[in-house]
Amino acid sequence: MKKYLLISLLTALFFHQTVQAETTTPDKTRYDPLFVPIDIILFRPLGLATTITGSALFIAISPFTALSAIAPPHDAFERVGDIFVALPAIYTFMRPIGDKRFTRNYD
């Protein structure tokens, strides 16, 4: 009886690990191996340049942003900073290499 119990427990453990390993595989629809060299050579430097340019533009138009922040909802600096600085920085530094998507939800 102990032999059958041990075999069934080992079998259950074996299948449990297989199921867990199968669910943690990366999503292959987001990753394109052919896009990796293009991403490293072209899109990352362009993203860095866009982040630097956006930061300069954010500083340059901050007086106008301050004027538009007077009216409610008072979130003009957040919106402009998000568009000019945060989105290019997230695309450049937070996005996994080879991922073509452009979303803000990178953790």
C-alpha positions as CSV (number, residue, x, y, z in Angstrom):
1,M,0.0,0.0,0.0
2,K,2.9,2.4,0.8
3,K,4.4,1.7,-2.6
4,Y,1.2,2.8,-4.5
5,L,0.8,5.8,-2.3
6,L,4.4,6.9,-3.0
7,I,4.0,6.3,-6.7
8,S,0.8,8.3,-6.9
9,L,2.3,11.2,-4.9
10,L,5.4,11.3,-7.1
11,T,3.2,11.2,-10.2
12,A,1.0,14.0,-8.9
13,L,4.1,16.0,-8.1
14,F,5.6,15.4,-11.6
15,F,2.4,16.6,-13.3
16,H,2.0,19.5,-11.0
17,Q,5.5,20.9,-11.9
18,T,4.8,20.4,-15.6
19,V,1.6,22.4,-15.4
20,Q,3.3,25.2,-13.5
21,A,6.1,25.3,-16.0
22,E,3.7,25.4,-18.9
23,T,1.8,28.4,-17.5
24,T,4.9,30.5,-16.9
25,T,6.2,30.4,-20.5
26,P,6.5,33.9,-22.1
27,D,3.9,35.1,-24.5
28,K,5.4,34.5,-27.9
29,T,3.1,37.0,-29.7
30,R,4.8,39.9,-28.0
31,Y,8.4,38.9,-28.8
32,D,9.9,38.8,-32.3
33,P,13.5,37.6,-32.6
34,L,13.9,39.3,-36.0
35,F,12.9,42.7,-34.4
36,V,15.7,42.5,-31.8
37,P,18.6,43.9,-33.9
38,I,16.4,46.6,-35.3
39,D,15.2,47.5,-31.9
40,I,18.8,47.7,-30.4
41,I,20.3,49.6,-33.4
42,L,17.5,51.9,-34.4
43,F,14.5,52.2,-32.0
44,R,16.4,52.4,-28.7
45,P,18.6,55.3,-29.8
46,L,15.6,57.0,-31.3
47,G,13.7,56.5,-28.1
48,L,16.6,58.1,-26.1
49,A,16.7,61.0,-28.5
50,T,13.0,61.5,-28.2
51,T,13.2,61.4,-24.4
52,I,15.9,64.1,-24.4
53,T,14.0,66.2,-26.9
54,G,10.8,65.8,-25.0
55,S,12.4,66.8,-21.8
56,A,13.8,70.0,-23.4
57,L,10.3,70.7,-24.9
58,F,8.7,70.1,-21.6
59,I,11.0,72.7,-20.0
60,A,10.5,75.1,-22.9
61,I,6.7,75.1,-22.8
62,S,6.4,74.9,-19.0
63,P,5.2,78.6,-18.7
64,F,2.4,77.9,-21.1
65,T,1.6,74.7,-19.2
66,A,1.4,76.7,-16.0
67,L,-1.1,79.0,-17.6
68,S,-3.3,76.1,-18.7
69,A,-3.0,74.6,-15.2
70,I,-4.9,77.5,-13.7
71,A,-8.3,76.1,-14.9
72,P,-9.6,72.9,-13.3
73,P,-8.7,69.9,-13.3
74,H,-5.2,71.4,-12.6
75,D,-3.4,68.4,-14.1
76,A,-1.7,70.1,-17.1
77,F,1.8,69.4,-15.9
78,E,1.1,65.7,-15.4
79,R,-0.4,65.3,-18.9
80,V,2.3,67.2,-20.7
81,G,5.0,65.4,-18.7
82,D,3.4,62.1,-19.5
83,I,3.3,62.8,-23.2
84,F,6.7,64.5,-23.7
85,V,8.9,62.7,-21.1
86,A,7.3,59.6,-19.5
87,L,6.0,57.8,-22.6
88,P,9.3,58.0,-24.6
89,A,11.2,57.0,-21.5
90,I,9.0,54.0,-20.8
91,Y,9.3,53.0,-24.5
92,T,13.1,53.2,-24.3
93,F,13.9,51.9,-20.9
94,M,11.1,49.8,-19.6
95,R,10.0,47.9,-22.7
96,P,11.5,44.4,-23.1
97,I,13.9,44.0,-26.1
98,G,12.1,42.7,-29.1
99,D,8.7,43.7,-27.9
100,K,6.9,45.8,-30.6
101,R,4.0,46.9,-28.4
102,F,3.8,50.5,-27.2
103,T,1.9,50.4,-23.9
104,R,2.3,52.0,-20.5
105,N,1.7,48.8,-18.6
106,Y,5.3,47.5,-18.2
107,D,6.0,46.4,-14.7
